[in-house]
Amino acid sequence: MTSNDLDQYPPGVQSVLQILIENDVPYELRIFDTPARQASQAADLLGCPLGAIVKSLVFQKQASGELLLVLVSGKNRADTKILNQVVDEEVQPAKPKTVLDLTGYPVGAVPPIGVIGADMVVMDADLLQYEHVWASAGSDNILMKVNSQNLLIITNGLVETLKLA
């Protein structure tokens, strides 16, 4: 795909795809008529394991207000106690309005890359058990498939076991 081909997509998707293209990361896109705002919806639409879905969750550091992007396997819930230890600060899930205002993406359409304002990415170790994972491409009805190792590299993510015990 060339940069000219990106015009057919919404601006948020264009910026995500541009990052993939610039970094030579192979990807596959799937566009659906219905939204997939939850991991279970995405897994059903794609016919893939729930664990291979990337939930891109935005957390906010309580003291500094900085954003933290947390990439969690669709089968897991992020343990905030672990996240607090990782960033050495209390964190909480960002409110939907905050997510939209600060990232430009609504909850359910946040991509795992290209999120302005997120100064750190933490990636669930369980995602790496899948060769390929599926994530939002910046729209709730456009999903992208990428190699999990490539996702780790392109996000410069910190790998942690994040699942709630």
Buried (B, 14 or more C-beta within 10 A) or exposed (E): EEEEEBEEBBEBBBBBBBBBBEEEBEBEBBEBEEBBBBBEBBBBBBEBBBBBBBBBBBBBBEEEEBBBBBBBBBBBEBBBEBBBEBBEBBBEBBEEEBBBEBBBBBBBBBBBBBBEBBEBBBBBEBBBEBEBBBBBBBBBBBBBBBBBEBBBEBBEBEBBEBBEE
